[in-house]
């Protein structure tokens, strides 16, 4: 049986900044879609932001970063 070991690389400052930004976008659009005066596209933007964050995390993990 072979076990894959998750890499222990830490994010570079640039990647850490991008990761924080993507998380902030998810949080922002999650709250925005529930406001009474929400933009008609807020829900769609939330799902795009969520997808971007998921893709970023998946790619970094494949590169051996520990997130």
FENRAQUI-V974721 format. One record per pair of residues at least 4 apart in sequence whose ideal C-beta (glycine too) atoms are under 6 Angstrom apart, sorted by the first residue. I is the first residue (numbers start at 1). J is the second residue. If there is no record, write none. Layout:
I,J ; I,J
This chain:
7,64 ; 8,66 ; 9,64 ; 9,65 ; 11,15 ; 11,16 ; 11,65 ; 22,52 ; 22,53 ; 22,56 ; 25,49 ; 26,49 ; 26,50 ; 26,53 ; 28,32 ; 29,45 ; 29,46 ; 29,49 ; 30,46 ; 32,38 ; 32,42 ; 33,38 ; 33,42 ; 33,43 ; 33,46 ; 38,42 ; 41,45 ; 57,67 ; 60,65 ; 60,67
